[in-house]
Amino acid sequence: MTDDQELLTLYAAEAAEHLGVLNETLLRLETMQGADDKERKRQIEALGRAAHSLKGASRVVGISPVEKLAHRMESIFDGVQAGKLALDADIADVLYDALDTIQEVLSGTDTIDVEGVLIALEEAISALPDSPVPVVQSVTTVRETPARITQTLAIIEPTSTPGFPIPAPEESIRVAVSRLDDLMADSSDLLVARSGIEQRLEDVKALRKANQKWQKEWRRVRTLYIRAVRQSTQSDNDEWSALLTFLNLTQRYMRLSTQQLLALDRALAADSLRLNLISDSLQDNIRRVRLVPFEMHISTFQRAVRDLAREEGKEVALQVTGASIELDKRVLETIKDPILHLLRNSVDHGIELPDERKRNGKPADGIIILALSQRGGNVSIILADDGRGIDVSAVRRAARRVLSESEIDAMSDDEALSLIMLPGLSTSSQVTQISGRGIGLDVVRQNVEGVQGRIAIENSPGGGTTFRLTIPVSLSTMRCMLARVGSETYAIPTASIEQIVKLDTVPRESRFTAAGRPMLTLNDRTVTLAALAAVLERPSSDNPQYVVIVGSGDRRMGFLVDDLITEQEMVVKNLNFELSRVKHVAGATLLGSGEVVIILNVGDLIKTAQNVPTLHFVPAKTTIQQIVTTRTILVVDDSITTRTLEKNILEAAGFEVITATNGLEAFDALDRSACALVVADVEMPYMDGIELTTRLRHHDRYQHLPVILVTSLDTEEHKAQGFHAGADAYIVKGNFNQGELLQTVRQLLGH
């Protein structure tokens, strides 16, 4: 083997690419449905080329085990190409073993049985007949996705078609992730320079105001100056003449400085704008460089499902949608193992044996759906199967090893279901390589929470299980809600926020105390409250205005904050090693003003809040909200097209709709008809949506009426105006879809 480290590094990268092509293409061939001979031939040729290239590269660097394995694999592909060998499951198993062995050789694993794999490959080659054999198509059958999974995926808009097309090659270079991290850190430091320029711009504006004030005073005394000049010409007072000459020069200098300050103000404003554009573009481009497609791990997932299913004698098909979605490499690598564990769990615990499925009236082959969708800066990953589901009674029995019987008996089925996330808990009666040790889903939850994500479980006994993961696209930037606690500002990751409620809109009967803890009932769900100031042990104003309901894994908690400032995307500054595990801290960010803000770790907050014995509960300040029983919705928009579209959507969902073209008409309509909710545009004549919302919030009768603003104004400033006016939701027309509107309406009405 060569001693050239640079050559070996290049070889390792090239070999990894060839292994990826071999794995993906082999999996694709196994699952191809109804493909013509031309397409199959193209795929087999790709296998042969990859094996040949791997063989040649291995020969160059002198890694003979890989060279021998690749050579024999190439011979098998030649036999398949010539029609002398059928690429059935048994041959595929041998090829996969060879690929795994090559990976182990490249990883430097000890005690590798290369000879055993070579013998298996030789046996497959020796079985090659002289005449071609019939091509064996994939035995995988296509069947309709179960109704339960179809309903689960109904909200997901597929972002890519199933299958894994070979992407067109493009020029690229390899860059270490650490270098990209350094670039991102340097680019985020531009924020400091940007805020400095903005401050200098404010200083110049202050100088201009002082100059304008001087000009105003000068104009006021200019008449006296002219009179004094005339008098000086009639006298011989040299001192008086010198003073007047100085004033004249001062006037000219001030006029010149006024022009220069104006030019400087404009130049600084232009430079500041350009720097903003450049820094934003630079950060965005660096962030996108760090993104990698989810589909790069699909072959690993397909392979894991295939191998485990064959090992257990099950028939399982993995269907993937949205695989082209890109995530930050760090995030993707963190959630790769959790997804792999959930897939193996679905095969091992969820999908039944073929005979059992047939007895239960199911198709013999099980199905696992892995679906991705992206909304803003978050990615939703749904993993659903049509297996037996989770036995909640078995979970309760297993939980008796870590919880008391009284605690378990007091739990609902949904609460008991969340116990499978506890460390050390397993419902399997046997210990195998796959399950039974109780070290599974708790690690999944930890990894998901480690990237500021959430996980939820849905169970249908006899119908299957669904896991929902919500994770940020990137950890280098993160959308956060800025919350005020006392005189301090904190950032809460938006991905962890489930709902935000203004305290004075919560009915008195929805507030209560249980076991010394303040609670709220929202949408028929009970939420424990905690004062964020008490959890962080920081001073507070003792007058919180909002409840921010957050979720981490299967846990939920409502935190009381004094005020909400805005939501924005922030560049995350990683902490030094000494501060990397400071409690409650996930990172830090720098605002445009230069203020450093702590990004909170929601998982730590919930853990601490659960151990705080008693927290201050703010009493209700408003009267009890009247329960609105009507299903009538008022739609306010000056565009007849938008107004009609929203009316049709709501009426199709079973709501009664009345309309108005501006805020004034809306008030008249509310006086004539009782409405449960208002959907309003922002830009309207006579009275716009912001003013309408503000007036509703100050009206005794309508102060609790839910308001949704639907507008094309999508800047953070406009959103902040809407929420400060009292809007309950803000939907941008550019991202508008009827599902989002209906979901928001039902959420606000508690349906």
ZIDA-V319411 format. One line per field, one symbol per residue. ss: DSSP state (h for helix, s for strand, l for the rest). burial: b if it has 24 or more other C-alpha atoms within 12 Angstrom, else e. Layout:
# ZIDA-V319411
ss = ???
burial = ???
This chain:
# ZIDA-V319411
ss = llllhhhhhhhhhhhhhhhhhhhhhhhhhhhlllllhhhhhhhhhhhhhhhhhhhhhhhhhllhhhhhhhhhhhhhhhhhhlllllllhhhhhhhhhhhhhhhhhhhllllllhhhhhhhhhhhhhllllllllllllllllllllhhhhhhllllllllllllllllllllllllhhhhhhhhhhhhhhhhhhhhhhhhhhhhhhhhhhhhhhhhhhhhhhhhhhhhhhhhhllllhhhhhhhhhhhhhhhhhhhhhhhhhhhhhhhhhhhhhhhhhhhhhhhhhhhhlssshhhhhhhhhhhhhhhhhhhlllssssssllllssshhhhhhhhhhhhhhhhhhhhhhlllhhhhhhllllllssssssssssllssssssssllllllhhhhhhhhlllllhhhhhlllhhhhhhhhhlllllllllllllllllllhhhhhhhhhhlllssssssslllsssssssssllllsssssssssllsssssshhhsssssshhhllhhhssssllssssssllssssssshhhhhlllllllllsssssssllssssssslssssssssslslllhhhlllllsssssslllllssssslhhhhhhhhhhllllllllllllllllllllssssslllhhhhhhhhhhhhhlllsssssllhhhhhhhhhhllllssssllllllllhhhhhhhhhllllllllssssssllllhhhhhhhhhhlllsssshhhllhhhhhhhhhhhhll
burial = eeeeeeeeeebbebbbebbbbbbbbbbbbbbbeeeeeeebeebbbbbbbbbbbbbbbbbebebbbbbbbbbbbbbbbbbbbbbbbbbbeebbbbbbbbbbbbbebbeeeeeeebeebbebbbebbeebeeeeeeebeeebeeeebeebbeebbeebeeeeebbbeeeeeeeeeeeeeeebbebbbebbbbbbbbbbbbeebeebeeebeebeeeeeeeeeeeeeeeeeeeeeeeeeeeeeeeebeeeeeebeebeeebeebeeebeebbeebeebbeebbebbbebbebbbbbbbbbbbbbbbbbbbbbeeeebbbbbbbbbbbbbbbbbbbbbbbbbbbbbbbbbbbbbbbbbeebeeeebbbbbbbbbbbbbeebbbbbbbbbbbbbbbbeebbbbbeeeeeeeebeeeebbbbbbbbbbebbbbbeeeeebbeebbbbbbbbbbbbbbbbbbbbbbbeebbbbbbbbbbbbbbbbbbbbbbbbebbbbbbbbbbbbbbbbbbbbeebbbbeeebbbbbbeeeebbbbbbbbbbeeebeebbbbbbbbbbbbbbbbbbbbbbbbbbbbbbbbeeeeeeeeebbbbbbbbbeeeebbbbbbbbbbebbbebeebbbbbeeeeeeeeeeebbbbbbbbeeebbeebbebbeeeebbbbbbbbbbbbbebbeeebbbbbbbbbbbeebbbbbbbbbbbeeeebbbbbbbbbbebeeeebbbbbbbbbbbbbbbeeeeebebbbebbbebbee
